[in-house]
Amino acid sequence: MAANFPFKKMIEAVIRRAFKEGVGIKQVWSAHTSTIGYWKYMEKYGITIHHAAALVIARRALNYKEHITKELKQKVQVFKEKLNQKANSLPGEGRGMTRKVKQLFKRLDGKILNFNGLTRFKQESFYSVWHDLKILALSSR
């Protein structure tokens, strides 16, 4: 509770200030914005991950849905192929796919096909495609 207190006060202060200045404000849920920005917009526009996350927040405020595009599917496929190539090289520590990453790719294959037809709540839920893509991005570092 103590950690959440300053955040709530800060949000209230921003809302009050915006009201005084006559600026419109719309709160949106910020879940998975960094992940979406990383996979879809960072490389495309040549911006930092934080700017890409801000772009995703702005798109949510404008009621845009984040679809899985052909380019994103291709990025995931290229990533999968790179890990398979490492696995086929000489054995060594940290090369190739672990069992966890293989299971992640299996889950992603099923989720990516159905993603664009889901409701907004299911697209933004905790165990959505974006959660799995976040784990994939973190495992690649």
Long-range contacts (C-beta under 8 A, 24 or more apart in sequence): 26-61, 28-57, 28-60, 28-61, 29-60, 29-124, 30-57, 31-124, 31-126, 31-130, 32-124, 32-128, 32-130, 32-131, 32-134, 33-57, 33-60, 34-134, 35-130, 35-131, 35-133, 35-134, 35-137, 36-66, 36-130, 38-137, 39-72, 39-75, 39-133, 39-137, 40-66, 40-69, 40-71, 40-72, 44-71, 65-120, 65-123, 66-123, 67-115, 67-116, 68-112, 68-115, 68-116, 68-129, 73-112, 76-108, 76-112, 76-133, 76-136, 79-136, 79-140, 80-105, 98-139, 100-139, 101-136, 101-139, 104-132, 104-135, 104-136, 104-139, 105-136, 107-132, 108-132, 108-133, 108-136
